[in-house]
Amino acid sequence: MKRLLITNGRVIDPASRMNRITDILIESGKTKKISRRLSARGCRKIDARNKLVVPGLIDMHVHLRDPGRPDEETIETGARAAIAGGFTSIICMANTEPPIDNDGLIHYVYEKSKKTNLCNVMPLGCITKGRRGEEITEMGLMAQAGAIGFSDDGNSVNSPEILRRALEYGKRLRTIIIEHCLDQELNQNGSMNEGIFSTLLGLRGSPSIAEEIIVARDIAIARYVNAPIHITHVSTKGSVEIIRHAKKQRVRVTADTCPHYFTLTDERCKTFNTNYKVNPPLRFEEDRKAIIAGLKDGTIDAIASDHAPHTTNEKEVEFEAAPSGMVGLETVVGLIFTELVHKNRLTLAQAIAKLTINPAKILGLKNKGRIAPGMDGDITIIDPTLEWTFTHKDIQSLSHNTPFIGWKLKGKAVTIIIGGQMKS
């Protein structure tokens, strides 16, 4: 059916400041009309009474492990996990095996995504060949193939000169450079936050300055060349302060963080549960509070899952030997509503903006992130009062490495519409 009518829902569109009960008509994959009491003749109808109707959610930091590690995740299973979590669009990172550092692999991701016919999957390309930090990739060719941006995520670009050139090319291509900020010499392969708990546990620590020094360097370079830069998975108070100051100076910097940085601290590592091992690591309580403050005042523009699947065998080893990362697509909405919205740390409009219009603007997605006539018919319907307990049965990812099993959450995406087609 080519026409879909959503009725009686509370429509929240931060881009237009819409916050009212109204109906939405989607026709031929696009939003057609927004008005009260629209005719349902010839339409499939969805009654969204007592629910929130928001633009299709966008996760701008997802690891799909394809190509290379289909035992951890595939494009299909990652897309299913995204839909289960309420996301209509996901941006997949380039640190696959082999890395997505050429236009052929950009085409590969799009072709596999098209075959699955699930959510919108858009790839980033590597900044440097092989993510080795030595030579810039053919960014122009990858942009033509559909690369939505560029990142060596998992690594920082160690060379300031190479990062400068990448920012200049990115500016010319009107695309975004996304930086994972971590100085490897200061990090020294730390497996958790450097502090009292790393000392007590006898684990090698990664100091907060290892992140902050690269955040400061990257912002300085971006300011010099007047190019946009995006800092991903911000985890420290110092990073928030640096980004806040840079924004006041009108530097073209944006940032995201992840739910685990506003819900968890390094004290959780006392259990030696390797699902608490992430990169950057969980930080101090003061860092967690600073992340929430940064989300509230707009210093941090977006929230992303950093969905990082690993097999059980990979995670069930000694803490320092385990890979970093947790799956997160299915829990983002629940954690945001439980920890931020229902605790009055963010308004509904602020929370939804972090998952819709803000990532859309950062990534240059002109037809997404808004509910307006002519925009893509991507819609997420959320039940903000639905109480549920997260279990292994809720995971659609191939991997189950998450510390949130058993958490009681309030708020869940219940209906996902992509291009006017219901996916759940």
Backbone torsions as a table, in degrees:
resi	resn	phi	psi	omega
1	MET	NA	133.3	-173.2
2	LYS	-90.8	-8.0	-179.2
3	ARG	-121.8	134.4	-178.2
4	LEU	-134.0	131.3	-179.9
5	LEU	-119.1	123.5	176.8
6	ILE	-105.2	121.7	-174.7
7	THR	-118.7	153.8	167.7
8	ASN	66.7	7.6	-179.9
9	GLY	-86.8	156.1	173.4
10	ARG	-84.4	106.0	-175.5
11	VAL	-85.9	121.7	177.7
12	ILE	-118.1	113.5	177.9
13	ASP	-126.2	95.2	-176.4
14	PRO	-56.6	-30.9	-177.4
15	ALA	-61.9	-37.7	-179.8
16	SER	-106.4	3.1	-177.7
17	ARG	62.3	25.7	175.9
18	MET	-75.1	132.3	177.4
19	ASN	-154.8	80.8	-176.6
20	ARG	-156.5	162.0	175.7
21	ILE	-80.9	121.6	-179.0
22	THR	-158.4	179.1	179.2
23	ASP	-110.7	156.0	178.3
24	ILE	-131.6	127.9	174.7
25	LEU	-105.6	124.8	176.4
26	ILE	-111.4	130.4	-177.5
27	GLU	-136.6	130.5	179.5
28	SER	51.9	40.4	174.2
29	GLY	82.3	-0.1	-178.5
30	LYS	-123.3	151.8	173.2
31	THR	-68.3	126.2	-174.7
32	LYS	-102.6	-52.9	-177.6
33	LYS	-140.9	151.2	173.7
34	ILE	-132.1	109.3	-176.1
35	SER	-165.6	161.8	177.9
36	ARG	-80.7	142.0	174.9
37	ARG	59.1	50.4	174.6
38	LEU	-73.8	150.9	-179.2
39	SER	-71.0	136.9	-179.7
40	ALA	-97.7	7.4	-176.0
41	ARG	-62.5	125.8	178.4
42	GLY	72.5	16.4	-177.1
43	CYS	-117.2	150.7	162.8
44	ARG	-79.6	136.4	-172.4
45	LYS	-115.9	137.4	174.4
46	ILE	-122.4	122.2	176.6
47	ASP	-91.2	112.1	-176.8
48	ALA	-103.7	28.6	179.9
49	ARG	-55.5	135.0	-179.9
50	ASN	66.3	18.9	178.7
51	LYS	-126.3	164.0	177.4
52	LEU	-97.3	132.5	176.1
53	VAL	-111.1	115.3	-172.6
54	VAL	-129.5	162.4	175.0
55	PRO	-56.4	150.4	178.3
56	GLY	-52.7	128.7	-175.5
57	LEU	-69.6	144.6	-178.6
58	ILE	-120.8	123.6	173.8
59	ASP	-104.7	113.1	-173.1
60	MET	-92.9	14.8	178.6
61	HIS	-153.4	92.3	-177.6
62	VAL	-133.8	137.4	175.3
63	HIS	-103.8	116.7	-178.4
64	LEU	-101.7	-9.3	174.4
65	ARG	62.7	14.7	-179.2
66	ASP	-124.9	118.2	15.8
67	PRO	-83.0	159.9	165.0
68	GLY	115.5	-42.1	-175.0
69	ARG	-131.0	66.1	179.9
70	PRO	-66.7	-10.3	174.9
71	ASP	-75.5	-24.3	179.3
72	GLU	-91.4	-44.2	-178.7
73	GLU	-166.8	154.5	170.9
74	THR	-126.3	169.6	177.3
75	ILE	-61.6	-37.9	179.5
76	GLU	-67.1	-49.1	-177.8
77	THR	-68.7	-34.5	176.2
78	GLY	-65.3	-39.3	177.6
79	ALA	-66.1	-37.6	177.4
80	ARG	-65.5	-38.8	176.8
81	ALA	-64.2	-39.2	178.6
82	ALA	-61.4	-47.0	179.8
83	ILE	-63.4	-39.7	178.1
84	ALA	-60.9	-30.7	179.9
85	GLY	-89.4	-6.3	178.3
86	GLY	101.3	7.1	-176.4
87	PHE	-92.6	133.1	176.0
88	THR	-97.3	-20.3	179.0
89	SER	-139.1	137.4	176.1
90	ILE	-132.8	145.3	177.4
91	ILE	-106.0	119.0	-176.4
92	CYS	-95.8	137.7	-176.4
93	MET	-76.4	161.8	-170.3
94	ALA	-95.8	0.7	-176.2
95	ASN	-86.8	57.9	176.5
96	THR	-92.2	-172.9	180.0
97	GLU	-127.2	95.1	7.7
98	PRO	-79.8	163.5	178.4
99	PRO	-64.3	151.8	178.5
100	ILE	-81.3	82.9	-174.9
101	ASP	-120.7	19.0	177.4
102	ASN	-150.9	162.8	-175.4
103	ASP	-66.3	-27.6	178.2
104	GLY	-61.3	-40.3	180.0
105	LEU	-75.4	-28.4	172.6
106	ILE	-62.2	-47.2	177.4
107	HIS	-60.0	-39.4	-179.1
108	TYR	-58.1	-46.1	-179.1
109	VAL	-63.2	-45.2	-179.9
110	TYR	-63.3	-40.3	-179.0
111	GLU	-65.2	-43.0	179.3
112	LYS	-68.0	-37.1	178.3
113	SER	-64.8	-41.4	179.7
114	LYS	-61.9	-38.2	179.7
115	LYS	-67.0	-35.1	179.8
116	THR	-72.0	-32.7	177.9
117	ASN	54.5	47.4	179.0
118	LEU	-112.1	-106.9	178.4
119	CYS	-94.3	173.7	175.5
120	ASN	-75.4	121.4	178.5
121	VAL	-116.0	119.6	-178.1
122	MET	-125.2	124.9	-174.9
123	PRO	-89.9	149.0	163.8
124	LEU	-89.1	155.1	170.7
125	GLY	-105.8	158.4	176.9
126	CYS	-68.3	149.6	172.0
127	ILE	-75.5	-42.6	-178.3
128	THR	-121.5	153.6	-177.8
129	LYS	-62.4	126.0	-179.3
130	GLY	66.9	9.6	-174.8
131	ARG	57.6	28.3	-178.1
132	ARG	-88.9	-9.1	177.4
133	GLY	76.6	15.3	-173.3
134	GLU	-106.8	-31.9	-174.8
135	GLU	-146.6	131.4	-178.4
136	ILE	-68.3	141.7	178.5
137	THR	-73.2	174.0	173.4
138	GLU	-79.0	76.5	-174.4
139	MET	-61.2	-37.5	-179.3
140	GLY	-61.4	-44.8	179.7
141	LEU	-65.8	-39.9	179.2
142	MET	-68.5	-37.1	177.3
143	ALA	-63.0	-41.6	177.3
144	GLN	-62.7	-33.5	-179.9
145	ALA	-77.7	-11.9	176.9
146	GLY	116.3	9.9	175.9
147	ALA	-59.1	127.9	-174.1
148	ILE	-84.1	-11.2	-179.0
149	GLY	173.8	-171.7	-175.3
150	PHE	-139.5	138.1	-179.5
151	SER	-160.3	143.5	169.9
152	ASP	-100.6	31.3	-172.7
153	ASP	-41.7	138.8	-169.0
154	GLY	103.5	-29.6	174.4
155	ASN	-131.9	149.5	163.3
156	SER	-83.0	158.7	168.5
157	VAL	-79.6	105.9	-172.3
158	ASN	-67.7	-34.5	-176.8
159	SER	-82.4	118.7	176.1
160	PRO	-59.8	-35.5	-179.7
161	GLU	-65.7	-43.3	179.2
162	ILE	-66.1	-40.6	177.9
163	LEU	-63.5	-40.6	177.9
164	ARG	-57.8	-48.1	-178.8
165	ARG	-64.1	-39.1	178.9
166	ALA	-63.3	-41.7	177.8
167	LEU	-64.0	-38.6	178.2
168	GLU	-65.9	-43.4	177.1
169	TYR	-64.8	-42.8	179.4
170	GLY	-60.5	-40.2	177.6
171	LYS	-61.9	-42.4	-179.7
172	ARG	-66.2	-36.5	-179.6
173	LEU	-84.1	-5.2	-177.7
174	ARG	57.9	47.6	178.8
175	THR	-131.5	173.1	-173.7
176	ILE	-106.6	141.4	170.8
177	ILE	-100.3	125.5	-177.7
178	ILE	-111.7	122.0	-175.1
179	GLU	-110.5	130.5	166.8
180	HIS	-88.5	114.0	-170.6
181	CYS	-98.4	106.6	178.8
182	LEU	-159.7	116.9	176.1
183	ASP	-79.3	115.8	-173.6
184	GLN	-66.3	-33.2	179.7
185	GLU	-67.6	-41.4	177.5
186	LEU	-73.1	-33.9	-178.6
187	ASN	-67.0	-42.6	178.5
188	GLN	50.3	44.6	178.2
189	ASN	56.2	34.0	177.5
190	GLY	-62.0	142.2	-177.1
191	SER	-105.6	-6.3	174.1
192	MET	-155.6	177.0	179.5
193	ASN	-62.8	136.8	176.6
194	GLU	-75.5	122.2	-178.1
195	GLY	175.4	-162.4	-176.0
196	ILE	-60.6	-38.2	-176.0
197	PHE	-75.4	-34.7	175.4
198	SER	-64.4	-36.8	177.9
199	THR	-67.3	-47.0	-179.1
200	LEU	-63.8	-36.6	-176.7
201	LEU	-85.6	-10.1	-179.1
202	GLY	70.4	30.4	179.9
203	LEU	-107.3	144.9	179.2
204	ARG	-66.2	130.0	-175.1
205	GLY	-101.6	149.4	174.7
206	SER	-108.5	114.2	-176.2
207	PRO	-74.2	151.6	-179.9
208	SER	-60.2	-30.8	-179.5
209	ILE	-63.4	-24.1	177.9
210	ALA	-63.0	-33.1	174.2
211	GLU	-80.0	-46.9	-170.2
212	GLU	-66.9	-34.1	-178.5
213	ILE	-67.6	-34.1	177.6
214	ILE	-77.7	-35.8	174.6
215	VAL	-57.5	-47.2	-179.4
216	ALA	-64.4	-43.8	179.4
217	ARG	-62.0	-47.3	-176.9
218	ASP	-63.0	-41.2	179.4
219	ILE	-65.7	-38.5	178.3
220	ALA	-62.5	-41.3	179.2
221	ILE	-67.4	-44.2	179.2
222	ALA	-61.1	-39.1	178.3
223	ARG	-64.6	-41.3	-177.5
224	TYR	-63.1	-41.8	-177.9
225	VAL	-94.7	1.1	179.8
226	ASN	52.9	50.9	-179.4
227	ALA	-121.8	151.2	177.6
228	PRO	-74.5	143.9	174.3
229	ILE	-140.4	144.8	179.0
230	HIS	-119.4	127.8	178.3
231	ILE	-98.3	119.6	-176.2
232	THR	-97.0	161.1	-178.1
233	HIS	32.7	61.6	176.0
234	VAL	-63.7	134.1	-174.5
235	SER	-129.8	-9.1	-173.4
236	THR	-121.5	155.7	176.2
237	LYS	-60.8	-42.7	-179.7
238	GLY	-61.1	-40.5	178.6
239	SER	-63.3	-42.0	178.0
240	VAL	-60.2	-43.3	-179.1
241	GLU	-65.3	-40.5	179.2
242	ILE	-64.3	-44.7	-179.5
243	ILE	-66.8	-41.2	178.7
244	ARG	-59.3	-46.4	179.4
245	HIS	-62.7	-41.8	-179.0
246	ALA	-63.3	-39.9	179.0
247	LYS	-64.7	-37.3	176.9
248	LYS	-64.3	-27.7	177.2
249	GLN	-87.5	5.2	177.4
250	ARG	65.5	28.6	170.5
251	VAL	-70.8	145.4	-175.5
252	ARG	-85.0	65.8	-178.0
253	VAL	-116.6	138.1	171.9
254	THR	-127.2	168.1	-175.7
255	ALA	-154.1	155.5	171.0
256	ASP	-131.5	163.8	170.8
257	THR	-136.8	-178.4	-175.2
258	CYS	-127.0	156.5	-178.4
259	PRO	-55.0	-35.1	-177.5
260	HIS	-66.8	-20.3	179.2
261	TYR	-83.8	-17.3	173.4
262	PHE	-106.6	5.0	178.3
263	THR	-119.6	-27.1	-171.1
264	LEU	-124.7	157.5	173.8
265	THR	-130.2	173.1	-176.7
266	ASP	-64.5	-16.5	178.0
267	GLU	-60.7	-26.4	179.5
268	ARG	-61.1	-24.9	-177.7
269	CYS	-68.8	-9.8	178.0
270	LYS	-58.5	-24.8	-179.6
271	THR	-78.6	-11.3	-174.5
272	PHE	61.0	19.6	174.0
273	ASN	-73.4	114.7	-173.9
274	THR	-69.2	-10.1	174.7
275	ASN	-70.8	-11.7	173.6
276	TYR	-89.4	-0.9	178.9
277	LYS	-88.2	113.0	-179.4
278	VAL	-135.2	167.9	-177.9
279	ASN	-133.8	111.7	3.0
280	PRO	-68.1	161.8	-173.2
281	PRO	-76.2	163.9	170.8
282	LEU	-61.1	139.3	-172.6
283	ARG	-110.1	-161.8	-178.5
284	PHE	-76.5	167.9	176.0
285	GLU	-60.8	-38.3	179.5
286	GLU	-65.0	-31.2	176.1
287	ASP	-69.5	-43.1	178.4
288	ARG	-58.0	-45.4	179.1
289	LYS	-65.1	-36.9	179.4
290	ALA	-67.4	-35.5	176.7
291	ILE	-62.4	-44.3	179.0
292	ILE	-63.1	-42.9	178.0
293	ALA	-62.2	-39.7	178.8
294	GLY	-66.3	-34.9	174.9
295	LEU	-67.0	-40.6	-176.5
296	LYS	-68.2	-41.9	-175.9
297	ASP	-90.6	2.2	175.7
298	GLY	89.8	0.2	175.7
299	THR	-59.3	-42.5	176.2
300	ILE	-98.9	118.5	-170.8
301	ASP	-82.2	-32.8	-169.1
302	ALA	-139.4	159.8	172.4
303	ILE	-119.7	128.5	179.9
304	ALA	-128.9	157.6	-175.5
305	SER	-78.5	-31.5	-164.7
306	ASP	50.5	42.8	178.5
307	HIS	-54.7	113.2	-173.6
308	ALA	-131.6	88.6	-176.1
309	PRO	-74.3	139.6	172.3
310	HIS	-141.0	148.6	-179.5
311	THR	-70.9	160.5	178.2
312	THR	-59.6	-41.8	-179.9
313	ASN	-61.6	-36.8	179.2
314	GLU	-68.3	-37.1	-175.8
315	LYS	-84.4	-26.1	-177.0
316	GLU	-86.6	63.5	177.7
317	VAL	-139.1	-177.7	177.0
318	GLU	-58.8	148.4	-173.6
319	PHE	-53.4	-48.1	-176.3
320	GLU	-69.7	-22.6	-179.0
321	ALA	-87.9	-15.7	-175.4
322	ALA	-75.4	148.5	173.8
323	PRO	-72.1	155.9	179.2
324	SER	-85.9	146.1	172.1
325	GLY	128.1	154.9	175.8
326	MET	-140.0	152.3	172.7
327	VAL	-74.2	150.6	-174.5
328	GLY	-152.1	-6.0	-175.1
329	LEU	-58.3	-38.6	-174.1
330	GLU	-77.5	-13.7	-173.1
331	THR	-112.2	-6.2	-174.9
332	VAL	-57.0	-53.1	-176.0
333	VAL	-62.1	-46.3	-179.6
334	GLY	-60.2	-41.7	-179.4
335	LEU	-70.9	-38.2	178.3
336	ILE	-63.8	-46.8	-179.3
337	PHE	-68.1	-42.0	-177.4
338	THR	-67.9	-46.8	-171.4
339	GLU	-93.9	-22.2	-175.8
340	LEU	-115.4	-51.9	-175.2
341	VAL	-73.2	-53.4	-176.1
342	HIS	-71.0	-16.5	175.3
343	LYS	-98.0	11.6	175.3
344	ASN	58.8	32.0	175.2
345	ARG	-88.6	-29.9	173.0
346	LEU	-132.6	146.7	171.4
347	THR	-75.2	165.9	176.7
348	LEU	-57.8	-45.5	-178.5
349	ALA	-62.8	-40.9	177.9
350	GLN	-62.5	-46.3	-178.1
351	ALA	-63.1	-45.3	-178.2
352	ILE	-66.7	-36.8	178.9
353	ALA	-60.4	-34.3	-179.1
354	LYS	-66.3	-17.5	-176.3
355	LEU	-114.5	0.6	-174.0
356	THR	-133.2	-90.7	-172.3
357	ILE	-65.0	-35.3	-178.5
358	ASN	-65.8	-53.3	175.9
359	PRO	-61.9	-33.7	178.3
360	ALA	-61.5	-43.3	178.8
361	LYS	-66.1	-43.4	-178.9
362	ILE	-59.9	-41.3	-174.9
363	LEU	-90.2	-5.4	-179.7
364	GLY	73.2	30.8	179.4
365	LEU	-88.9	90.6	-170.6
366	LYS	-70.0	-25.9	-176.3
367	ASN	-102.5	11.5	-178.0
368	LYS	-130.2	166.3	176.8
369	GLY	87.6	-0.2	-179.5
370	ARG	-137.6	157.0	168.5
371	ILE	-110.6	104.8	-178.4
372	ALA	-159.9	152.7	178.5
373	PRO	-55.1	132.8	180.0
374	GLY	92.4	-14.8	178.3
375	MET	-79.2	159.4	177.8
376	ASP	-56.4	141.2	-179.1
377	GLY	-80.3	56.5	177.2
378	ASP	-102.9	118.8	-175.1
379	ILE	-136.3	139.8	171.1
380	THR	-117.8	129.9	177.1
381	ILE	-107.9	125.8	-173.3
382	ILE	-118.1	134.6	169.7
383	ASP	-95.1	103.9	-173.2
384	PRO	-73.4	-15.4	-177.3
385	THR	-107.7	0.0	-179.2
386	LEU	-67.8	120.2	178.2
387	GLU	-96.6	130.5	-177.4
388	TRP	-151.0	157.3	177.9
389	THR	-110.1	126.0	-178.0
390	PHE	-74.9	123.7	-179.9
391	THR	-129.7	172.8	177.9
392	HIS	-59.4	-28.0	-179.7
393	LYS	-66.5	-20.9	-179.6
394	ASP	-82.4	-7.0	-175.1
395	ILE	-91.1	122.9	175.4
396	GLN	-98.3	-15.8	176.0
397	SER	-62.1	154.0	174.7
398	LEU	-66.4	-28.3	-178.0
399	SER	-106.0	152.5	-175.1
400	HIS	-122.0	26.5	-176.4
401	ASN	-80.9	89.4	178.1
402	THR	-144.4	142.6	175.4
403	PRO	-89.1	2.2	-173.5
404	PHE	-92.9	3.7	176.3
405	ILE	-57.7	129.8	179.9
406	GLY	92.4	-7.3	179.4
407	TRP	-71.7	137.4	174.8
408	LYS	-91.1	122.6	-174.5
409	LEU	-120.6	155.9	178.6
410	LYS	-130.2	110.3	-176.3
411	GLY	119.0	127.0	-175.7
412	LYS	-156.1	141.8	171.8
413	ALA	-73.7	128.7	-174.9
414	VAL	-115.8	-23.1	178.7
415	THR	-140.1	131.8	-178.8
416	ILE	-123.5	128.3	-178.6
417	ILE	-123.1	125.0	-178.6
418	ILE	-126.2	119.6	-177.1
419	GLY	57.7	34.8	179.9
420	GLY	80.0	2.8	-179.4
421	GLN	-109.7	129.6	177.0
422	MET	-70.0	130.5	178.6
423	LYS	-110.1	-15.0	176.2
424	SER	-159.9	NA	NA
